Amino acid sequence: KYRALKKTGNVCFKQVRGASAKRDAANQILRWKSEQLIAAGKHSPFGTPAMPTVLSSTIDHITNSEKNHELRLFGLYRNDIIIAGMVAFLSGGKFYYFISSYDSGVYKKFSIGTQLLIKTLELSARSGFREYDFLIGDEKYKHDWCDKDIRLVDYASPFSSRGRVICAYLGLRLRIKKTAMSNKWFHDLVHAVRFAAYRGISLIRHDRVQAVRPTVRANWKNDAKAEHR
């Protein structure tokens, strides 16, 4: 598929360099990731370029800091336009896969997300990294690539009767969530409801903006006429 992609134009993989290029690439990667999460009925922790969250603002600050030596941006480009990108951490001889996303349009059929992953795997091997860490999450594609799992657990120790009640509640809620989400029918239903909810919020915000604009314009025209008189 990578050879087929190269037939469509000038395709290359590279690390993103330069303050302006890194800012643009980071914004695009987070925008694609947000769209993919919302389409899957999940919450996006990245916000938008106009309304960034603490996480996206932190990524932007670290990426463009002169003291940053760990966080890197990598991209798959076609005709000098990024079509897939990754935010990664390089530290202690390990390559940490943090965020990856891609253009879900016409290039999706070339598996550009997988092509980018392969390129970063090759880069980490050539650079002498001992491990390629996919970080937290049990997505299926991670099992396809990994040869070792690290099991993470939630642990809480109560120090009072109130704490025991809270811990019991949190444990019960987590067990119910895991049991419910393991049911494919319920899992698909939750995603559909979340997706509809996010679309509804987006439409409400859009309607509010459209409703405000005519009032602002009318006031501006009236003020201009008053100054002219």
Disulfide bonds with the S-S distance in Angstrom:
none
